[in-house]
């Protein structure tokens, strides 16, 4: 008879539990709990009041109906494992000062603002869709408990996954989640297991820690299709990683769309030579069938015959990031991906040599390797030395002639591929140009290991931002953090703008544009308030979303579009911006509707700031205090050249900008770009 590891762990936790230990929950005074024996889950919920409040925020006051068990898996910081009724699970950790963090499908959500809470709610909803659904009592739809009376629980998958098989209804079925939900044990069987383990634990010579260690080792060693396929695809030389957007899955660069299935099958054969799986291609954007991307193909793999420790019904998804032969995947050519970080390069030839030694290690396309290698050599050879030392570098333009062979190689790639080369690999080309432009490079070039909003690389300590063509808008966060407000006290307009931007920086992204709109008395916010029939001060992202949920309840896609454009017509007309109603993807929006309002409002806020000369002037003056240089690259294959333009913040003009969208309203806070 199989004994459920989770039940054994629950009993061991009961044996070790000390309900009077205040250190298990810092800064929270535990209520006097009932015994674990009578109500194990209630015991933990009553003891940790902050946990109860967090679960209510994430899953409503009826959260218990959707749970099988709660385990305390770590005392400091106090960490809880929440087992859902379908065998999926996630973690909640106490972070101190009354705040909690949720870890759902490997992604962390810090419960301190509405935007993060909403994303955590959506992630839990995705988990609840997979595996065994709640049972119902026929047409009345009254929910029944999915747990057997003995409290048996089903094991979740690796890391508590987000994605899996389609949502099922009606009678309870075996779990079909991505990491393989297991069939729930019957109540009678679960009670037998509990009795057996309790009898074992009565004997003093039983080493509880040894049992726990053995069980954890067994559970850790249990393979999943996702982890096995990840290992085998990497062993075949493909670059890839796990992702949780649209549900947990694998993302790989499989060279071509035509060969993707064969390459996945080659990896599956390395797991087992027997045909143990079902492989299905899901068209891009078909989220109802399990697609994980709106622009790339998704492949679903299901175990239909248990092999190599994999369970029947286990499934996972692979997204192929390459759409056709020669397509270059975004971020595959960055300094980080080419292992250039945490190193220093004092000459252009040194940087060229090391970069080219890394290309073949991360790229399989021989034509691309040659094109990039030839381009680096041309830049190093053709760039002009104009300055003696780094501190002498001023604004300049450098036109570099590319060799005929380089032009031919680059010409084989599409404009989209050239955009990736210019945007990602351009950071390295810009660094080569900068090293060649100065006689004494000092400490040389260094690429930051983390994401730096302003600097793509440093030249002798000077921050350099690399852009391709016009480039994307840069974040104001690091700028504001680096400004001492006392230095602005003599400049009222600068200080006023600083306080506005400081509000944006300190606010949750979803609220930042609303808060800025309130400070500048935005006409767009006033029009929105009129449409919602409330005062501007009452508007929040949560309020907007709640109103839209109410308006759209039980409405078809066509009805939702009609309601949106009718209800908010005056708002959209006032700001001169609106979503494209013809292309609205309601499936992609899900129940996160506020982007339909927040995204146009964000662009309206930038428009209103740009229309006020005082704000534009103050932005230029504030940014001139930041020592950053921007280098722009542009390819002109028709003229056999690559052009670099260097500009200083201190002498440039700027405008306010944003990068949000209706589908991703929390993509970025208020930003700026060079005019």
Secondary structure by P-SEA (a helix, b strand, c coil): ccccaaaaaaaaaaaacccccccccccccccccccccccaaaaaaaacaaaaaaaaaacccccccccccccccccccbbbbbbccccccbbbbbccccbbbbbccccccccccaaaaaaaaaaaaaaaacccccccccccccccccccccbbbbbbccccccccccccccccccccccccccccccaaaaaaaaaaaaaaaccccccaaaaaaaaaaaaaacccaaaaaaaaaaaacccccccccccbbbbbccccccaaaaaaaaaaaaacccccbbbbbbcccccccccccccbbbbbbbbccccccccccccbbbbbcccccccccccccccccccccccccccaaaaaaaaaaacccccccaaaaaaaaaaaaaaaaccccccccccccccbbbbbbbcaaaaaaaaaccaaaaaaaaccaaaaaaaaaaaaacccccccbbbbcccccccccccccbbbbbbccccccccaaaaaaacccccccccaaaaaaaaaaaaaaaccccaaaaaaaaaaccaaaaaaaaaaccccccccaaaaaaaaaaaaccccaaaaaaaaaaaaaaaaaaaccccccccccccccccccccccaaaaaaaaaaaaaacaaaaaaaaaaaaacbbbbbbbbbcccccbbbbbbbbcccbbbbbbbbcccccccccccccccc
